[in-house]
Amino acid sequence: MSYAQNQKTAWWGEDENLIRWGHLETFSEHKTFGFMVSLKTARGLRERLAHGEKIRLHAVVKRGSTRGTMTW
């Protein structure tokens, strides 16, 4: 889980409710996924954890990938 975007441009610091974009390695041999949350949500979760609350996330991931081409 992350609230940190890949680049510190565009909406940097303007709105704690925005969910930034991010990515994991596309062609990694270890297929996985992650959750992106807003800074406001991350702060709320951090506070709950600091008070000893156990938080469980659940996801059902349906995915696929195909090779493509790009022309420049």
C-alpha atoms as one frame of an Amber mdcrd trajectory, in Angstrom:
protein
   0.000   0.000   0.000   1.285   3.429  -0.880   0.185   7.046  -0.949   3.395
   8.258  -2.596   3.174   9.104  -6.275   5.986   8.421  -8.711   6.580  12.083
  -9.538   6.426  15.221  -7.405   4.756  17.295 -10.090   1.243  18.259 -11.092
  -0.856  18.035  -7.895   2.002  17.892  -5.401   0.673  18.984  -2.012  -2.489
  20.628  -3.271  -5.164  18.139  -2.216  -4.762  15.379   0.376  -7.852  13.596
  -1.027  -6.283  12.833  -4.412  -5.129   9.316  -5.175  -1.859   9.576  -7.045
  -0.746   7.121  -9.695   2.014   4.631  -9.221   3.151   1.357 -10.675   5.088
  -1.792 -10.000   7.535  -3.419 -12.398   5.490  -4.401 -15.453   7.342  -7.517
 -16.552   8.566  -8.820 -13.186   8.627 -12.601 -12.799   6.887 -12.079  -9.418
   3.341 -11.053 -10.343   1.741  -8.866  -7.693  -0.369  -5.763  -7.157  -0.609
  -2.902  -4.738  -3.132  -0.458  -3.300  -2.813   3.287  -3.886  -4.574   5.511
  -1.359  -4.834   9.237  -0.786  -2.627  11.022   1.739  -5.741  11.602   3.887
  -6.571   7.878   3.898  -2.936   6.961   4.650  -2.897   9.323   7.637  -6.170
   7.837   8.910  -4.856   4.279   8.593  -1.597   5.231  10.307  -3.553   6.739
  13.219  -5.715   3.629  13.551  -2.640   1.385  13.553  -0.978   3.603  16.163
  -3.969   2.913  18.423  -3.489  -0.831  18.036  -6.278  -1.513  15.566  -5.762
  -4.445  13.216  -6.603  -3.546   9.626  -7.195  -6.181   6.977  -7.390  -5.497
   3.245  -9.009  -7.793   0.726  -8.857  -7.673  -3.042  -9.869  -9.837  -5.947
  -7.515  -9.158  -8.826  -8.343 -10.082 -12.404  -5.479  -9.231 -14.693  -3.979
  -9.821 -18.041  -1.122  -8.558 -20.097  -0.200  -8.553 -23.721   2.792  -7.275
 -25.568   2.162  -4.294 -27.761   4.026  -1.810 -29.861   4.433   1.938 -29.779
   5.347   4.137 -32.662   7.212   7.345 -32.019
